[in-house]
């Protein structure tokens, strides 16, 4: 049913590669030995003065607040009003609403969740299935469940793949990887049933699918994949997308000290260690190595500074 594939692809919100003026490729589609996982490694670019594009990346991420946190139906209505009246009032309303959904807690992981969302859409081209932020009852709370849910349809076997997302931003790559896969394992390894880890998220998908899809025909067919009484539920596949951000000392401490090429060369020497650590943490959970997982790794000058600047940026 090629129309399903086309309809799902229409959910994708993809830019024009703007993020790549802020990040530099270290290595992509890298095998993580002994697993079905792939790694995608990037570093922050330096500007002409040798400063990491820290604040600029944060500002770029905040431009995606509406895309990430507001259901598609509301976005479509705002776009229609803009076309009809020329007024951007509804879009500005959605921007205010989106900001209120974010927590101001100092240890928030929402920056990492948004960056995962952007990377998955821009690089893997997997659209978000549900806007989890809109399900929060308070901006002071974190949503309980997966950090993101993305989707892909395979027309060759009529299967639907759900990509469960997890993001961690921690001081070391080792703790980030460990905690990431501890969180991800249940979503991939739990047996699909009424008491599984995924049940709450799947119920939220089905009960909010109209708001997030805004396409009745697609909504009807997708719900069947989540219905245990429908044979299509046997074609629902679980996969993973992960983002781990961590501190690195390779970034310059002062202007005109290093170039982007300098820091990328330094990171390239560490990639094999990153991959080995990733393999170890995946294989710490029996059978997790059998699942398709896409892992994004990005070192930062300071993860905590990023959180601080992100909170300031969305408070403006």
C-alpha positions, 0 to 999 in steps of 0.5 A: 500500500504505497499510499501509506508510505507517501502519507507517512513521509508527508508527516516529515518536517525537514529543513534544508540542512541548516544544522550542518552549518553548526555541526561537522561530521566525524563519522556516519553509519558506523558499525557497532561491532557485534550488534545491529546498531549504527553510530553517527558522530558529529562535533560542533563547528568553530566560527572564524574566531575559533569559538564553538557554535554553542549558543548558535546551535541552541538558538537553532534548536529553539526555532523548532519548538513548534514543530517538535511540541505542537500537534500537527493538526494545530500547526496545519490550522495555523498555516491555513489561517496564514494563507487565508488571512495573511496573519501570523497570529495563530503561529505566534500563539503556538510559539507561546504555547510551545515555550510554556510546555518546557520545564525550567528545571536545572537538570532538564534533558529536553534540549537533548530530546529536541536535538534527537528529534532534529537529527532523526528527522534531518538525517534518518528522515523518520517523521515524529508520530506523536508530539509528546510535549503536548501531553504534559499536564505542566511545564514543571514536569517531565513526560514519562515514557520514551523521549520520542517516537518516530515511524516508518512504513515498509511497503515490501512486507506491509510492516510498520516500524516504531523507533523508540527514542532516548536521549542522554546528556551527561558529563561522560560518554560512558555514563550517557551510553549506560543510562541511554541503553538502560532506558531503551532496553524495555521499549525494545525487549518487553513482550508486546502485551497489555502490561508492557513498558510500551503500553502507555505510549501506545495508548497515548498514540491511539488516543491522540492520533487525530491531533498528531496525524490529521489524516483520517485514512492514515489514522485508521490504518495506523490504529490497526497496527496498535490493536492487539486484536488485529492481525496487523499488530503482528507486523509492528516492529520495534527499533531504536534511535538514541542521542548521547551528548557528553563533555569533551576537553578538545574544544578551545578555551580561548579564541583563535586557538584551534580550527574545526579541522583540529578538533575533528581530527582529535575526535576521530582518534576517539571514535573507536573507543566510543564504538567499543563503549557503545557495543559494551553497553548494548551487549550488557542487555541480553538480545538488545544487540539484535535490534536496529538502533541508530545512535547519535554521538556529539561531544560538547564543551559543557553539557551543563552550560548547554542546559543553562543557555537552552533554558535562557533561550526559551525564556526569551 
